[in-house]
Amino acid sequence: MHALVLDRPGETLRLEEVRLDPPGPGEVRVRMLASGVCHSDLHVVDGEWGNPGPIVLGHEGCGEITQTGDGVRDTRLGTRVVLNWYAACQTCDNCRSGRPWTCQQTRSIDHLMPDGTTRLHRSDGSDLLAYLGLGTFSTEAVVPASAAVPIPDGVPPEVAALIGCSVSTGVGSVLRTAQVPAGASAAVFGLGGVGLSILLGLKLAGALEIVAVDRIQTKLDLATDLGATSTVLAGEPGATVRLVREHTGGGADFAFEAVGLRDTTEQAVGVLRPGGTAVLVGMTPLGVRASFDTFDFVDRSLRILGSNYGYSVPNVDFPRYARMFLAGRLAIDRLIDERIGLADASSAFDAMRSGEGTRQVIMFRAD
């Protein structure tokens, strides 16, 4: 099989022929159909999240099951699945209490299978890590069966792939993490795949005022098409905060940060009305710190919520978002600005660094 391999941060991704072990107990083999190119992958490429490697990147994927390991039940060959990049252990206290996004025993964050090993190897036999236990920048993958979630028929692979990360992260931050009530006002900082998914989630929740903030006008135009009631072309932080507050009648009930920067994090707190909530969704480089006026924060009874993976319960949420798409209630396809080949991922990262575009998706050939 073929995969894009990153030897170490800062180097060029290389398309290589690699070896994939057959699935072991509790595992499945998946032929990849589509993989989104996500900012989390870029953090690794640019060395902002440590120095893993050599590694096959990619974690936002859709594929079809082609082989099952021992002990895998209720899984048919040919089933189309969305991949879950946070394969929870299902046995710790957090998992048992219904919070798999806080599992502390998953090996996914170590880029390994649950048994602490990898199924990917170079032609010389040396091991390759699979990013977040998936490594979807490859023609095939072996993953835990619990990480392969079946979805309803009729969902295009590129749409299904986005459900696995950006959609669940963004929509979930609204519906699950913040539980935004109907009639609320909200601001969204950053209009990539996650930020636009937040916007779609706010529409589902019935938010009345939705202010979209970005520094790229074409993204603001798309946000308007998707339901933003007003937009702000981001500029000097103080001016941006004032404009958002004006558009929300003095401050927003909720502010969602989907960029992963200190400045936008501080702005998200700054635009809130008394009693408001800032929801931090974007992932920053390691070590980034933001600050706020503590007296003002307490005096105005503000809240900050961290939202990892949109508090997703994948077996429940992935099929639900797929059904919403099929019903015309969740325009996931509008998030995709380009469909590319596996060898084009580096150019997608370049576009991401410049802030251009929303989501590029790698499409794999049917053969």
C-alpha positions, 0 to 999 in steps of 0.5 A, a space after each residue: 500500500 502507499 502512504 504519506 510519511 513524515 520523518 520528522 517535523 519540518 521535512 517534506 512529506 514523502 509518498 512511500 510504499 509501506 507494509 500494513 500488518 493484518 488486523 489483530 484481535 478486535 481490529 479491522 482493516 479499512 480501505 480508505 475512500 477519503 481523508 480530510 486535511 486538518 490543522 492538527 496534522 499541520 501542527 505536527 508537520 510544523 513541529 508545534 506539537 512535539 517531535 513524533 516520527 516517522 509517522 503517517 499523518 491523517 486522522 479525518 477519514 472514511 473508508 470501507 471495511 475489508 478484513 476483520 480480526 478475531 473477536 470482531 462481531 456485528 461488522 460486515 465486510 464492505 461496511 462504510 465507516 467514519 474513523 474515530 481518532 480518539 479510540 477510548 479504552 471503554 473501561 476507565 471511570 471516564 468512559 464508564 461515566 459517558 465521557 469518552 473524550 476524557 479517556 486517560 488510557 487511550 493509546 491514540 494520542 501516542 499514535 499507537 494501537 490499544 496494545 501499544 504497537 503499530 501495524 505500519 512498517 517501512 519496506 525495511 521493516 522499521 516501524 511507522 507511527 499512525 497519527 492518532 492511531 489512524 494514519 488516514 494519509 494512506 490507501 489502507 489502515 488497520 484500526 481498532 474496531 471501536 474506532 470504525 463507526 458505521 454510517 447510513 448509506 448515501 453519504 459521500 465519502 468526502 462528507 463522511 470523512 469530515 464527520 470524523 473530526 471537523 464536524 463533530 468537533 464544531 457542531 458538538 462544541 455547540 450542541 454538547 459542550 456549550 448546549 447553546 439555547 435557542 435565541 442566544 447570540 454567538 460569535 465564531 472566531 475563525 472560519 476553517 472547517 471547524 469554525 464553519 461547523 460551529 456556525 452550522 451547529 449554531 443554526 441547528 441550535 436556533 441561535 438568533 445572532 451569529 457573528 462570523 469573524 475571519 481575516 479572509 473575505 471569501 470565508 466571511 461570504 461563505 459564512 453569510 451563505 451558511 447563516 451568519 447574521 453579520 460578519 467582521 473582517 478581523 483586524 486590530 484586536 481591540 477594534 475587532 472586539 468592539 465590532 463584535 460587541 456592536 453586532 451583538 447589542 453589547 456582547 455575545 452570550 457565547 463566543 467560540 474560538 476555532 483558530 488556536 491563537 492567543 489573540 483570538 482566545 483573548 478576543 473571545 473572552 473580550 466580546 462576552 456580555 455579563 454571564 457569557 461563555 467562551 468556548 475554546 475549540 481551536 488547538 494552539 501550539 504547545 505552551 501558548 498562554 492567554 490572559 484576561 482581567 481576573 477581576 473583570 472575569 469574576 465581576 461579570 460572571 463569565 465562563 470558559 469551556 474547553 471543548 475537545 472533540 466536541 464532547 463527541 460520543 462517536 457511536 451516537 454522534 457520527 450516525 446522527 450527523 450523517 442523518 442530518 446531512 441526508 435530511 438537508 439539515 447540515 450542509 457539510 458538503 459546503 465546507 469542502 473547497 477542493 478535492 485532491 489526490 494523496 500526493 497533493 497534501 503538502 499544497 493543502 498545508 501551504 494553503 492552510 498556513 496562508 489562511 486560504 480555503 476551508 477544507 481540502 479532502 484527499 480522494 482515493 481511487 476506487 481501485 
